Amino acid sequence: MKIDNFLSELKRRNVYKVAVAYIVAGWALSQGIAQVFPVFDIPNWAIRLIVLLIIIGLPIALILAWMFELTPQGIKRTEDVDALLATNVGVAVAAQQPKKRTWIFVVIIGAAVSIGLFLLGRYSTGNTTASPAGISNKSIAVLPFDNLSRDPDNAYFCEGVQDEILTRLAKVADLKVISRTSTQHFKSAPDNLPQIAKQLGVAHILEGSVQKASDQVRVNVQLINALTDAHLWADTYDRKLTDIFAVESDIAKTIAETLQAKLTGSEKSLITKTPTVNPEAYELYLKGRFFWNKRTGTDLLKSIDYFKQAVEKDQKYALAYAGLADAYVLLPPYGAASPSESFPQAEAAARKALELDDTLAEAHTSLGQVLLFYDLDFAGSTMEFERALSLDPNYATAHHWYGGGGPLLALGQFDRAIKEGKRAVELDPLSLINNADLGWLYFNARRYNEAEAQARKTLEMDSHFYLAHYYLGEVLQLKGQLTEAIAEYKKAAELDDDPFVLGLLAQAYAKLGQRDEALKMLGQLQELATRRYVTSYSFALVHIALGEKDKAIDWLERAYRDRAGPDIALIKVDPFLDPLRGHPRFEALVQKIFGPKK
């Protein structure tokens, strides 16, 4: 009977009603803050703390409900109210009314607040769900699209559609768009989206598939918040091949709107542009880009063949000319041609592309590279890179070339160059060349510890990337670790037949005092030069190490006469050329390169 009395007393003192009201209001409040707090980047520990306090507060609320009553005169102790009720029935009746209604008011107010907070959180964060520190909510990676065509040879078309959507998105300055080089490491619909998003530094992922049959194309896309796995938008487009540009533009525009990115008038125009009305020219262009992205000397030559076919089909196809410029400008670094053979053609193609369409960031970037390495026009090169980045702020290659080995580094503007290098890595985090060249930037800035760390980071990504091995060797050599440097040069030589690595090995042996071995390798380098392109810079480094400064300067002057800019553009900052500084012939050459042009 005592338990019955206790339960009756709980009811009489409104403890049940307070418990129900508290639980409803507490649940409502916890749901509300879970939706709203992330909008303001309030950390999760704060949300957990509030929920914990709400839970702890329940027994406290029940104790207070047992001890106190809410009356028209305010909060009173239960014993005092009981005494008052015993002497004044009228007051009791009046007092009971608020007690009966108070808990209902609490529930209604709590529910209203909860719904309001929930809706505020839902619609203010729908497309901007809070991201981990440092990751912008307006960021996206376009993963490789699945090729659903029966013909596997249509892979180039599938990659092309992905690339075109990515390129259009990249023109929106308010978005961070990851470059294709990094996204190609993943399949179209991976299971570990949060992990991939974290690796790429984005909050959103676009997945898709392409099916092409004759002149019919079907494109499926879905935009996903990688942090919550919420599908924000999806659509299927069934169009003719001639309408593919409209599809790509619509997808890019819808994504930008969904992520609440601000589009300027010029950006809207850029992402809706139709580059050609000739579907055959478009397919040939996509094939050209397909081989260009493989980045080998042989594939670059194949890409040039396809780009040429594209401009034959449509002589006003500016993007195809830009593709030609991009390919020609990369031939020397990949040993497929000398600068004198490729740079004039790269310049002609870039200028033709810009004559047809001055808004192509790719063409401005290639022209900037040519003006630097063929004309030694530092001011003109800088202007072209700046123009490219104003048109496409997400173009990682422009950031990479502008900083790493571009006019900024050549002019000794190390902080700006490193900033551009870091931005290139941010936009293309899995690119080996971008990561390696960031280390090379540190090297030329004489920040050797950071250069070594960056080179080792690149090798952790891929231990077979020969460029990072010889970059690491260069750093170790200038840190006085010559034996370790030679070991890295040898690893690079095992991985690639780049003649420059042989030059590095020869000069290292000369520095180590093994002159005979150095001369033997110098002979090998001279023999190689009869069969393929070998940079003058390679010979200059060997002669510096042998103590033959005049012969070294002879080779650098030859590079100047041959307009081999990559050999001499960094002459003011290159640490390996320090032994020549102060030599009258060397200083005269520096003046020729950086002085006023006639």
Secondary structure by P-SEA (a helix, b strand, c coil): caaaaaaaaaaaaaaaaaaaaaaaaaaaaaaaaaaccccccccaaaaaaaaaaaaaaaaaaaaaaacccccccccccaaaaaaaaaccaaaaaaaaaaaacaaaaaaaaaaaaaaaaaaaaaaaccccccccccccccbbbbcccccccccccaaaaaaaaaaaaaaaaaacccbbbbccccccccccccccaaaaaaaacccbbbbbbbbbcccbbbbbbbbbccccccccccbbbbbcccaaaaaaaaaaaaaaaaacccccaaaaaaaaccccccaaaaaaaaaaaaaaaaccaaaaaaaaaaaaaaaaacccaaaaaaaaaaaaaaccccccccccccaaaaaaaaaaaaaaccccaaaaaaaaaaaaccccaaaaaaaaaaaaaaacccaaaaaaaaccccccccccaaaaaaaaaaaaaaaccccaaaaaaaaaaaaaacaaaaaaaaaaaaaaacccaaaaaaaaaaaaaaacaaaaaaaaaaaaaaacccaaaaaaaaaaaaaacaaaaaaaaaaaaaaaaacbbbbaaaaaaaaaaacaaaaaaaaaaaaaaacccccccccccccccccccccaaaaaaaaaaccccc
